[in-house]
Amino acid sequence: MKKFKFIDLFSGIGGFHQAMKELGGDCVFASEIDENAISTYQKNYGIDSAHDITKTKEEDIPKHDVLCAGFPCQTFSKAGQQLGFADKTKGTLFFEIIRILKYHKTPYIILENVRNLTSHDNGKTWKIIKNALKEIGYLISEEPFIVSPHQLGIPQLRERVIILGVHKDIGIKNLNIILPNYDKNNINFLDSNILEDGDIDKKYYISKHQEKVLNCWNDFIQGIKFIPSKRTDRQTKEISYVKTNFNGTIGFPIWAFEFKESYDYSTESYEWKKDFIAKNRYLYQYNKKFIDTWIKKWNIFQNFKPTEQKLEWQCGSECKTIWDGLIQFRPSGVRVKIATVFPALVAMVQIPIIGKVKRRLTPREAARLQSFPDDFLVDKNDHQAYKQFGNAVNVEVIKYMAAQLFEQR
């Protein structure tokens, strides 16, 4: 399709809009209830999206060629089976999509949802969605498409379900969609033009305390000796709980508060916890001299919070220092990941730190990760901006999938 009209339901800040616009689409209706997202949408696209879709009559929605929607995932009712699958969606926001499609017989549909839609409610949710769309005349794949930006070479690991559909009146018998398959191991976030150039506001940089915590753990990573797979009898009964070998890298959470402990944890309810305790104590015994010096040097039990006394090293041997990775301060500990692809942007609570530059991702960089252009006007409130990009669809993912949908014959 060279020129087409589309509607943008649950529109957020317009990820679908941006993708459709770049493919030649003209938005004739958008709906959203979040006031801040409505404002951002208006500033960027000149369209008032302040329409509650549950209160909008289908006949009041303009004629369109494509329906786009990043709809919320809800558990559907088991009632009404005798009335068909479409009836089973009543009371959910997906029902609003069904009633609009049923009235307009929209030629093309592009829907997006979280990865676990396929397993939600033991698979019943996907079954109801699929069959409800089929029942009102749409050709839908038996399984939804699962796509992440990294498959297009974008440095973000963010798997999402994409549902494509074509109305039977179009005459297409099969959907032939080829998913992108770029290898994430060939991506390096630090070399991907996501980072902004020039001076960055000081508020995005880590605090002196956070830098101290990270320097402490970097000191640990540099000084620790890994336990060989082959062990001597000297290496204590603790090993009886260790299920996997230490193999030259740290593959378990480091809990500093366990290093000098000696209480009996054999009655611990969770096997995984016993395993982690055993490994930490065993690691301590193997590195006792170094760790004792390290604890004293950094005074970690007095200077650091309990969550800062834990390290989740998820870099293997790929990172030489902590500053080579992408870092998050999480309730489960300080997490360090390889700087290939960025963790999925969500309505972000723990905004990742880019070790190389010792600062957090800026809202503009979050926009770039979601494939929004640099002239996109970002909400001036950082909290809202992160939330909005975390909730948005990735523009390039939608654009890629939509382009293939429109080319079906």
C-alpha positions as CSV (number, residue, x, y, z in Angstrom):
1,M,0.0,0.0,0.0
2,K,1.4,3.4,-1.0
3,K,-1.1,5.5,0.9
4,F,-3.5,4.3,3.5
5,K,-5.5,5.4,6.6
6,F,-5.0,3.9,10.0
7,I,-6.3,4.1,13.5
8,D,-4.1,4.0,16.6
9,L,-5.8,2.3,19.6
10,F,-4.2,2.4,23.1
11,S,-1.9,4.8,21.3
12,G,0.5,5.8,24.1
13,I,3.0,8.2,22.6
14,G,2.7,6.9,19.1
15,G,5.1,4.1,18.3
16,F,2.6,2.6,15.9
17,H,1.9,6.1,14.5
18,Q,5.5,6.7,13.7
19,A,5.9,3.4,12.0
20,M,2.7,3.8,9.9
21,K,3.7,7.4,9.0
22,E,7.0,6.2,7.7
23,L,5.2,3.6,5.5
24,G,2.9,6.3,4.0
25,G,0.0,6.1,6.5
26,D,-2.4,8.8,7.5
27,C,-3.8,8.6,11.1
28,V,-7.5,9.3,11.2
29,F,-8.2,8.4,14.8
30,A,-6.2,7.7,18.0
31,S,-7.3,6.7,21.5
32,E,-5.5,7.0,24.9
33,I,-6.5,7.7,28.5
34,D,-3.1,8.6,30.0
35,E,-3.0,12.4,30.2
36,N,0.8,12.7,29.8
37,A,1.0,10.3,26.9
38,I,-1.9,12.3,25.3
39,S,0.1,15.5,25.6
40,T,3.2,13.9,24.0
41,Y,1.1,12.5,21.2
42,Q,-0.5,15.9,20.5
43,K,2.9,17.7,20.5
44,N,4.4,15.3,18.0
45,Y,1.5,14.5,15.7
46,G,-1.0,17.3,16.1
47,I,-3.7,14.8,16.9
48,D,-5.9,14.7,20.1
49,S,-5.8,11.1,21.2
50,A,-7.9,11.8,24.3
51,H,-10.6,9.3,23.5
52,D,-11.7,6.5,25.9
53,I,-12.2,3.6,23.5
54,T,-14.7,2.0,25.9
55,K,-16.9,5.1,25.4
56,T,-16.4,5.5,21.7
57,K,-19.0,4.2,19.3
58,E,-17.6,2.2,16.4
59,E,-19.7,4.1,13.9
60,D,-17.9,7.3,15.1
61,I,-14.5,6.0,14.1
62,P,-13.6,7.0,10.6
63,K,-13.2,4.5,7.8
64,H,-9.6,3.1,7.8
65,D,-7.4,0.5,6.2
66,V,-5.3,-0.6,9.2
67,L,-6.1,-1.0,12.8
68,C,-3.1,-0.8,15.2
69,A,-3.3,-1.6,18.9
70,G,-0.9,-2.4,21.7
71,F,-3.7,-3.7,23.9
72,P,-3.5,-4.7,27.6
73,C,-3.4,-8.4,28.3
74,Q,-6.3,-9.6,30.5
75,T,-7.8,-13.0,31.5
76,F,-10.9,-13.7,29.5
77,S,-14.2,-15.1,30.8
78,K,-15.1,-18.8,30.4
79,A,-18.7,-17.8,30.1
80,G,-20.6,-17.4,26.9
81,Q,-19.0,-20.3,25.0
82,Q,-22.3,-21.0,23.2
83,L,-22.2,-17.5,21.8
84,G,-18.7,-17.9,20.2
85,F,-15.2,-16.8,21.0
86,A,-16.0,-13.1,20.3
87,D,-18.4,-13.1,23.1
88,K,-15.8,-14.5,25.5
89,T,-13.8,-11.3,25.1
90,K,-16.5,-9.1,26.6
91,G,-15.4,-7.1,29.7
92,T,-11.9,-6.9,28.3
93,L,-10.2,-4.2,26.3
94,F,-9.6,-6.7,23.5
95,F,-13.4,-6.7,23.1
96,E,-13.1,-3.1,22.0
97,I,-10.9,-4.2,19.1
98,I,-13.2,-7.0,18.2
99,R,-16.3,-4.8,18.0
100,I,-14.5,-2.1,15.9
101,L,-13.2,-4.8,13.5
102,K,-16.6,-6.4,13.3
103,Y,-18.2,-3.2,12.3
104,H,-15.6,-1.8,9.9
105,K,-14.2,-5.0,8.5
106,T,-10.8,-3.3,8.6
107,P,-8.6,-4.9,5.9
108,Y,-5.4,-5.1,8.0
109,I,-4.7,-5.4,11.7
110,I,-1.4,-5.1,13.6
111,L,-1.5,-5.9,17.3
112,E,1.3,-5.9,19.9
113,N,1.6,-7.5,23.4
114,V,4.0,-8.8,25.9
115,R,6.0,-12.0,25.4
116,N,4.0,-14.1,27.8
117,L,0.7,-13.6,26.0
118,T,1.4,-17.0,24.5
119,S,1.4,-18.7,27.9
120,H,-1.0,-16.3,29.7
121,D,-3.7,-18.2,31.6
122,N,-2.2,-21.5,30.5
123,G,-2.5,-20.6,26.8
124,K,-6.2,-19.9,27.0
125,T,-5.8,-16.1,26.3
126,W,-4.0,-16.6,23.0
127,K,-6.5,-19.3,21.9
128,I,-9.4,-16.9,22.6
129,I,-7.7,-14.0,20.8
130,K,-6.9,-16.1,17.8
131,N,-10.3,-17.7,17.5
132,A,-12.2,-14.5,18.1
133,L,-10.3,-12.8,15.2
134,K,-10.9,-15.8,13.0
135,E,-14.6,-15.9,13.9
136,I,-15.1,-12.3,12.6
137,G,-13.3,-13.0,9.3
138,Y,-9.6,-12.6,9.8
139,L,-6.7,-14.8,8.6
140,I,-4.4,-15.1,11.6
141,S,-1.3,-17.3,12.0
142,E,-1.7,-20.2,14.3
143,E,1.1,-18.9,16.6
144,P,1.8,-15.2,17.1
145,F,5.1,-13.8,15.9
146,I,7.7,-13.1,18.6
147,V,10.1,-10.3,17.6
148,S,12.8,-8.4,19.5
149,P,14.5,-5.2,18.3
150,H,17.9,-7.0,18.5
151,Q,16.8,-9.2,15.6
152,L,16.9,-6.0,13.4
153,G,20.3,-5.0,14.7
154,I,18.9,-2.6,17.4
155,P,20.8,-3.0,20.7
156,Q,17.8,-3.9,22.8
157,L,16.6,-7.3,23.9
158,R,12.8,-6.9,24.1
159,E,10.7,-9.8,22.9
160,R,7.1,-8.9,22.1
161,V,4.2,-10.7,20.5
162,I,3.1,-9.3,17.2
163,I,-0.2,-10.4,15.8
164,L,-0.8,-9.7,12.1
165,G,-4.2,-10.2,10.4
166,V,-5.9,-9.8,7.0
167,H,-9.6,-9.7,6.5
168,K,-11.0,-12.5,4.3
169,D,-12.4,-10.0,1.8
170,I,-8.8,-9.2,0.7
171,G,-8.6,-12.7,-0.7
172,I,-5.2,-13.7,0.8
173,K,-5.0,-17.4,1.8
174,N,-1.7,-17.6,3.7
175,L,0.5,-15.3,5.7
176,N,4.1,-15.6,4.6
177,I,6.1,-13.6,7.1
178,I,9.9,-13.9,7.4
179,L,11.2,-12.9,10.8
180,P,14.5,-11.0,11.1
181,N,17.3,-13.0,12.6
182,Y,20.2,-10.6,13.3
183,D,22.6,-12.2,15.8
184,K,22.7,-10.2,19.0
185,N,26.3,-11.3,19.5
186,N,27.2,-9.1,16.6
187,I,25.7,-6.0,18.3
188,N,27.6,-3.7,20.7
189,F,25.4,-1.2,22.4
190,L,28.4,1.1,23.0
191,D,29.1,1.3,19.2
192,S,25.5,1.6,18.1
193,N,25.0,5.4,18.0
194,I,22.5,5.3,20.8
195,L,24.6,7.4,23.2
196,E,24.3,11.2,22.9
197,D,27.3,13.3,22.0
198,G,28.3,16.4,23.9
199,D,27.7,17.5,27.4
200,I,25.1,15.4,29.4
201,D,23.3,16.8,32.3
202,K,25.0,15.9,35.6
203,K,21.8,14.5,37.0
204,Y,22.2,11.4,34.8
205,Y,25.6,10.5,36.3
206,I,25.9,8.0,39.1
207,S,26.5,9.3,42.7
208,K,29.8,9.2,44.5
209,H,28.4,6.5,46.7
210,Q,27.3,4.4,43.7
211,E,30.7,4.8,42.1
212,K,32.2,3.6,45.4
213,V,30.0,0.5,45.5
214,L,30.9,-0.3,41.9
215,N,34.6,0.3,42.5
216,C,34.4,-2.1,45.4
217,W,32.9,-4.8,43.3
218,N,35.3,-4.1,40.5
219,D,38.1,-4.7,43.0
220,F,36.5,-8.0,43.9
221,I,36.2,-9.1,40.3
222,Q,39.8,-8.2,39.6
223,G,41.2,-9.9,42.7
224,I,39.1,-13.1,43.1
225,K,40.5,-16.4,42.1
226,F,38.1,-18.9,40.5
227,I,37.7,-22.3,42.0
228,P,38.9,-25.1,39.7
229,S,36.5,-27.8,38.7
230,K,38.8,-30.4,40.3
231,R,38.9,-30.0,44.1
232,T,40.8,-31.5,47.0
233,D,39.3,-33.1,50.0
234,R,40.2,-30.0,52.0
235,Q,37.4,-28.1,50.4
236,T,34.8,-28.9,53.1
237,K,31.4,-30.5,53.4
238,E,29.8,-27.3,51.9
239,I,30.5,-28.6,48.5
240,S,27.8,-31.3,49.0
241,Y,25.2,-28.7,48.3
242,V,26.8,-27.3,45.2
243,K,25.0,-28.7,42.1
244,T,27.2,-27.2,39.4
245,N,30.9,-26.8,39.0
246,F,32.7,-23.5,39.3
247,N,34.2,-23.2,35.8
248,G,36.4,-20.1,35.7
249,T,33.5,-17.6,35.8
250,I,31.0,-16.5,38.4
251,G,27.7,-18.0,37.5
252,F,25.8,-17.4,40.8
253,P,24.9,-14.4,42.9
254,I,27.7,-13.2,45.2
255,W,26.4,-12.6,48.7
256,A,29.1,-10.9,50.7
257,F,27.1,-11.3,54.0
258,E,27.5,-15.1,53.7
259,F,31.3,-15.1,53.4
260,K,32.1,-15.4,57.1
261,E,28.9,-17.1,58.2
262,S,28.8,-20.6,59.8
263,Y,25.2,-21.2,60.7
264,D,23.6,-24.4,59.6
265,Y,21.5,-23.8,56.5
266,S,20.8,-27.5,55.7
267,T,17.2,-27.0,56.8
268,E,16.7,-24.1,54.4
269,S,13.4,-24.6,52.5
270,Y,14.6,-23.6,49.0
271,E,17.2,-25.8,47.3
272,W,18.4,-22.9,45.1
273,K,19.1,-20.8,48.2
274,K,21.1,-23.6,49.8
275,D,23.0,-23.9,46.6
276,F,23.9,-20.2,46.5
277,I,24.9,-20.1,50.2
278,A,27.2,-23.1,49.7
279,K,28.8,-21.6,46.7
280,N,29.4,-18.3,48.4
281,R,30.9,-19.9,51.5
282,Y,33.0,-22.2,49.3
283,L,34.2,-19.2,47.3
284,Y,35.2,-17.5,50.5
285,Q,37.2,-20.4,51.8
286,Y,39.1,-20.6,48.5
287,N,39.8,-16.8,48.6
288,K,39.8,-16.2,52.3
289,K,42.9,-14.0,52.5
290,F,41.9,-11.8,49.6
291,I,38.2,-11.5,50.7
292,D,39.1,-10.7,54.3
293,T,41.4,-7.9,53.1
294,W,38.7,-6.7,50.6
295,I,36.0,-6.6,53.3
296,K,38.2,-4.6,55.6
297,K,39.4,-2.2,52.8
298,W,35.9,-1.3,51.8
299,N,34.1,-1.8,55.1
300,I,31.2,-3.0,53.1
301,F,29.0,-4.1,56.0
302,Q,29.0,-0.6,57.5
303,N,29.2,1.4,54.3
304,F,26.8,-0.4,52.0
305,K,23.2,-1.3,52.0
306,P,22.2,-5.0,52.1
307,T,21.2,-4.9,48.4
308,E,24.7,-3.3,47.6
309,Q,26.3,-6.3,49.3
310,K,25.1,-8.6,46.5
311,L,26.5,-8.9,43.0
312,E,24.9,-10.5,40.0
313,W,27.7,-10.9,37.5
314,Q,26.1,-11.9,34.2
315,C,29.1,-11.1,32.0
316,G,30.9,-14.4,32.2
317,S,34.5,-13.7,31.0
318,E,33.3,-11.2,28.4
319,C,33.8,-8.1,30.6
320,K,37.3,-7.5,32.1
321,T,36.0,-4.8,34.5
322,I,32.7,-3.8,35.9
323,W,32.8,-0.7,33.8
324,D,32.7,-2.7,30.6
325,G,29.1,-3.7,31.3
326,L,25.6,-2.4,31.7
327,I,24.8,-2.1,35.3
328,Q,21.6,-1.9,37.4
329,F,21.1,-1.3,41.1
330,R,18.3,-3.8,41.9
331,P,16.7,-5.2,45.0
332,S,18.4,-8.5,44.1
333,G,21.8,-6.8,44.0
334,V,24.1,-5.0,41.7
335,R,23.6,-6.6,38.3
336,V,26.2,-6.4,35.5
337,K,25.4,-7.6,32.0
338,I,27.5,-7.6,28.8
339,A,27.2,-4.4,26.8
340,T,25.8,-6.1,23.7
341,V,22.1,-5.5,23.9
342,F,20.3,-3.3,26.4
343,P,17.8,-4.9,28.8
344,A,14.2,-4.4,27.7
345,L,12.9,-0.9,28.3
346,V,9.9,-1.1,30.6
347,A,8.1,1.6,32.6
348,M,11.5,1.8,34.1
349,V,12.3,1.5,37.8
350,Q,15.9,0.6,37.8
351,I,17.3,2.7,34.9
352,P,20.4,0.9,33.6
353,I,23.8,2.5,34.0
354,I,26.2,2.5,31.1
355,G,29.5,1.5,32.7
356,K,31.7,3.1,30.1
357,V,30.4,6.6,30.8
358,K,29.3,6.1,34.4
359,R,25.8,7.4,33.9
360,R,22.2,6.3,33.3
361,L,20.5,6.2,30.0
362,T,19.0,9.6,29.1
363,P,15.4,10.0,27.8
364,R,16.7,10.8,24.3
365,E,18.7,7.6,24.4
366,A,15.7,5.7,25.5
367,A,13.9,7.2,22.5
368,R,16.6,5.9,20.2
369,L,16.4,2.4,21.7
370,Q,12.7,2.5,20.8
371,S,13.6,3.7,17.3
372,F,12.0,7.1,17.6
373,P,13.6,9.8,15.5
374,D,15.8,12.5,17.1
375,D,13.2,15.2,16.3
376,F,10.6,13.4,18.5
377,L,9.6,15.7,21.3
378,V,10.2,14.0,24.6
379,D,8.3,14.7,27.8
380,K,10.2,17.1,29.9
381,N,9.5,15.1,33.0
382,D,12.1,12.3,33.1
383,H,9.9,9.9,35.0
384,Q,7.2,10.3,32.5
385,A,9.6,10.1,29.5
386,Y,11.1,6.8,30.8
387,K,7.6,5.4,31.5
388,Q,6.3,6.4,28.0
389,F,9.2,4.9,26.1
390,G,9.0,1.8,28.3
391,N,5.4,1.4,27.4
392,A,5.9,2.1,23.7
393,V,6.2,-0.3,20.8
394,N,9.5,-0.3,19.0
395,V,9.0,1.7,15.8
396,E,11.4,-0.4,13.6
397,V,9.9,-3.7,14.7
398,I,6.4,-2.5,13.9
399,K,7.5,-1.0,10.6
400,Y,9.3,-4.2,9.6
401,M,6.3,-6.4,10.3
402,A,3.8,-4.1,8.8
403,A,5.7,-3.7,5.6
404,Q,5.6,-7.5,5.1
405,L,1.9,-7.6,6.0
406,F,1.1,-5.0,3.3
407,E,3.0,-7.0,0.7
408,Q,1.1,-10.2,1.1
409,R,-0.6,-11.5,-2.0
